[in-house]
């Protein structure tokens, strides 16, 4: 997935309610791509490569490399 595709995917997942409910499920977390200019949400930091934020927002955390940051443990525990 290229950076432009990943950022578009994050926008779609974040704005869409069903089936992902990313805004509700990830309330209090800020997803940040470490290799592109992309952020989603507000709160505790969760960082990863550009493909991580859309995958995490879609509930596919097991599909990405381990995210890091102060909010990562909370995210992975949910």
Secondary structure by P-SEA (a helix, b strand, c coil): ccaaaaaaaaaaaaacccccccccccccbbbbbccccccccccbbbbbccccaaaaaaccccccccccccaaaaaaac
